[in-house]
Structure formats: structure tokens, C-alpha cells
Amino acid sequence: MLRSLTDRGHAVHAVGTALDALRRVAAETPDLVVLDLGLPDLDGSDALRMLRGITDVPIIIATARDDEQSVVKLLRAGADDYMVKPFTGAHLDARITTVLRRAGRASRTVQPAVHSVGGLRVDVGERSALLDGEPLALTRKEFDLLAYLAARPGRVVSRRELLEEVWRQPSVGEDQTIDVHLYWLRRKMGESAAKPRYLRTVRGVGFRLVAPD
């Protein structure tokens, strides 16, 4: 895999343990991390959480686990994408290109702005969000999702638009990704789908962010 990615033009640095990965990422911020869950020193999910504690770079998980519970756990812990083994170097290269394009395009197109909706304040430039004056501890993708909706208060945003504009992924069949991030975003904002305050679901269409009644 190292040889395959290098042949495709990537500068690749491989390490064999989670601790080595943490040291390497802390010392030299990479553009992207491909994290194999089959590590000799730490559980891959724990390594993912530790990496998220020191870096915001995109992380693609390589895993043999393809059950829904495992996928949800990885997305919840901060993974940007995942691939189920076995896969080819060409497939991984395509995923890397897509994830980097999402991250790169987002950084170029999002203009510094502050969006206020009711007691919610989202500062895009500082990448911070306050709810009733209290900071929200959001992952990178949770913040991107909230910022996109906050910039369009009251407007219904479709799932397809969120995939294309927030995840930069126009493919179908990725609703689970949105639902997982929305679930945790709602929890951190002290609400739920059954008792929404800011984040409203428009059944069969999408979502909108509004000020509470």
C-alpha cells in the first residue's frame, strides 16, 4: 500500500504503532492520516480519539469491521471516512483525493463570518460556537454542519446539499453519516429529534435551523 500510494504521487510516512503515529502527527502535521484499526499497542478506536485530541486533519479508517455499530462508533469518534478491507491502492487513492478535496475546498470557500440565531452564535473565522453564552465542544465536522445551517437560518437544507457542500460527497446512500453527526450535535445542544429547539427535521426533505419559539 505504501508503494502504491507513493507511485500515485503521495508523500507517505508509515509507522507501525499508535504511539509512533501520535508522535509523528504531533511533530509533523500531515495533510491526512490513514489509520488501520489493527494496531499492536492500542485499540484503533482509542488511537482515533487520541489523534483527534491533537489534530484536526482528515482521518480515513482502514478496518475489517463492517457492522453498523462499529461504523457509527468510528464516525462518532471523529473519523472523516472509512474503508472496509480488503481494498486496492487505487480505491484508497480515490478516497484520499475526495477527502482532501472536501477539506481543501471548505477552507477556500468558507468566508469568516459570525452567524447568530436566537441564543446560538457561530463564529466561522474562529471556528467556535456558543449556545446561550456557553461554548459547544464540537468536532470539526459537527462544527461545519452547524455553521452551514446557521448561515441559512429558516431555510430547509436537503440531505443531498449537505453531502455535497459539507462533506463534498455527492454520492447517494450516505444518510447515516449525516444522521450520526446530527444526533451528536443535537445532544451537545441539549435537544433531540423528538424535542427539537434549533435543529428541525423536515421529513422527507432535510433539515433547517431556526430560533426557538
Solvent accessible surface area in square Angstrom, and as a share of the most:
residue,aa,sasa,rsa
1,M,107,0.48
2,L,88,0.44
3,R,188,0.69
4,S,28,0.18
5,L,12,0.06
6,T,72,0.42
7,D,113,0.58
8,R,108,0.40
9,G,69,0.67
10,H,49,0.22
11,A,99,0.77
12,V,49,0.28
13,H,120,0.54
14,A,72,0.56
15,V,64,0.37
16,G,53,0.51
17,T,39,0.23
18,A,2,0.01
19,L,80,0.40
20,D,55,0.29
21,A,14,0.11
22,L,22,0.11
23,R,152,0.55
24,R,82,0.30
25,V,12,0.07
26,A,73,0.57
27,A,82,0.63
28,E,92,0.41
29,T,105,0.61
30,P,42,0.27
31,D,112,0.58
32,L,27,0.14
33,V,18,0.10
34,V,57,0.33
35,L,8,0.04
36,D,53,0.27
37,L,9,0.05
38,G,65,0.62
39,L,38,0.19
40,P,105,0.66
41,D,57,0.30
42,L,55,0.27
43,D,65,0.34
44,G,0,0.00
45,S,1,0.01
46,D,54,0.28
47,A,1,0.01
48,L,0,0.00
49,R,113,0.41
50,M,84,0.38
51,L,2,0.01
52,R,44,0.16
53,G,65,0.63
54,I,91,0.46
55,T,16,0.10
56,D,74,0.38
57,V,18,0.10
58,P,11,0.07
59,I,0,0.00
60,I,0,0.00
61,I,0,0.00
62,A,5,0.04
63,T,2,0.01
64,A,75,0.58
65,R,90,0.33
66,D,102,0.53
67,D,69,0.36
68,E,118,0.53
69,Q,150,0.67
70,S,21,0.13
71,V,6,0.04
72,V,26,0.15
73,K,89,0.38
74,L,3,0.01
75,L,7,0.03
76,R,110,0.40
77,A,16,0.13
78,G,9,0.08
79,A,3,0.02
80,D,18,0.09
81,D,15,0.08
82,Y,59,0.22
83,M,4,0.02
84,V,54,0.31
85,K,79,0.34
86,P,134,0.84
87,F,37,0.16
88,T,88,0.51
89,G,12,0.12
90,A,53,0.41
91,H,81,0.36
92,L,3,0.01
93,D,31,0.16
94,A,55,0.43
95,R,72,0.26
96,I,8,0.04
97,T,65,0.38
98,T,31,0.18
99,V,3,0.02
100,L,59,0.29
101,R,124,0.45
102,R,11,0.04
103,A,33,0.25
104,G,23,0.22
105,R,107,0.39
106,A,29,0.23
107,S,88,0.57
108,R,168,0.61
109,T,79,0.46
110,V,77,0.44
111,Q,122,0.54
112,P,106,0.66
113,A,40,0.31
114,V,73,0.42
115,H,41,0.18
116,S,82,0.53
117,V,11,0.06
118,G,56,0.54
119,G,32,0.30
120,L,1,0.01
121,R,100,0.37
122,V,0,0.00
123,D,15,0.08
124,V,14,0.08
125,G,48,0.46
126,E,130,0.58
127,R,108,0.39
128,S,41,0.27
129,A,5,0.04
130,L,55,0.27
131,L,18,0.09
132,D,95,0.49
133,G,56,0.54
134,E,117,0.53
135,P,99,0.63
136,L,27,0.13
137,A,87,0.67
138,L,37,0.18
139,T,42,0.24
140,R,38,0.14
141,K,20,0.08
142,E,7,0.03
143,F,9,0.04
144,D,28,0.15
145,L,0,0.00
146,L,0,0.00
147,A,11,0.08
148,Y,30,0.11
149,L,1,0.00
150,A,2,0.02
151,A,42,0.32
152,R,70,0.26
153,P,77,0.49
154,G,37,0.36
155,R,111,0.40
156,V,54,0.31
157,V,0,0.00
158,S,39,0.25
159,R,69,0.25
160,R,171,0.63
161,E,36,0.16
162,L,0,0.00
163,L,8,0.04
164,E,50,0.23
165,E,72,0.32
166,V,9,0.05
167,W,5,0.02
168,R,26,0.09
169,Q,30,0.13
170,P,90,0.56
171,S,52,0.34
172,V,139,0.80
173,G,74,0.72
174,E,51,0.23
175,D,64,0.33
176,Q,62,0.28
177,T,14,0.08
178,I,0,0.00
179,D,59,0.31
180,V,14,0.08
181,H,10,0.04
182,L,3,0.02
183,Y,110,0.42
184,W,51,0.18
185,L,0,0.00
186,R,17,0.06
187,R,134,0.49
188,K,75,0.32
189,M,4,0.02
190,G,63,0.60
191,E,13,0.06
192,S,48,0.31
193,A,70,0.54
194,A,94,0.73
195,K,161,0.68
196,P,46,0.29
197,R,88,0.32
198,Y,2,0.01
199,L,0,0.00
200,R,58,0.21
201,T,72,0.42
202,V,45,0.26
203,R,219,0.80
204,G,86,0.83
205,V,83,0.48
206,G,3,0.03
207,F,5,0.02
208,R,83,0.30
209,L,0,0.00
210,V,25,0.14
211,A,48,0.37
212,P,45,0.28
213,D,175,0.91
